[in-house]
Amino acid sequence: MSDNWQPLIAESEFPEDGKLAARLAGWYVLIGRGEDGFHAVNDRCTHQASLLSSGRIRRGAIMCPLHGARFELATGRCLGGAYKDLRQFPVRIEAGMIEVEVPDSPPGMDEIPVSV
Ligand code: FES
């Protein structure tokens, strides 16, 4: 990481359903709110590159809407281990604003979801 913090949204305005998709410096980012705070992962399933953000979050994991793989938001880990883990991005709160740190370089083709 390279100190490329991107402001996202005020913490007080975060959606009630506990997730938000955003495009930050070219990256597709899914931010989820868990019991222990906010977590950000690449919004791309590691199975067949579907957008994850239209999936449901249950018990701290996002479920891929295409084939049902589940990824733990706090770690990016694929539950069950069938697919690679998700890339994670650091999250911080600065003066009430949620910020996400993304790499300086834009995502490669293998990190961009297919349905966008
Ligand atoms: S594309 Fe996500 S489980 Fe297949």
Boltz pocket constraint, residues with backbone or C-beta under 6 A from the ligand:
constraints:
  - pocket:
      binder: B
      contacts: [[A, 45], [A, 46], [A, 47], [A, 48], [A, 49], [A, 50], [A, 64], [A, 65], [A, 66], [A, 67], [A, 68], [A, 69]]
      max_distance: 6.0
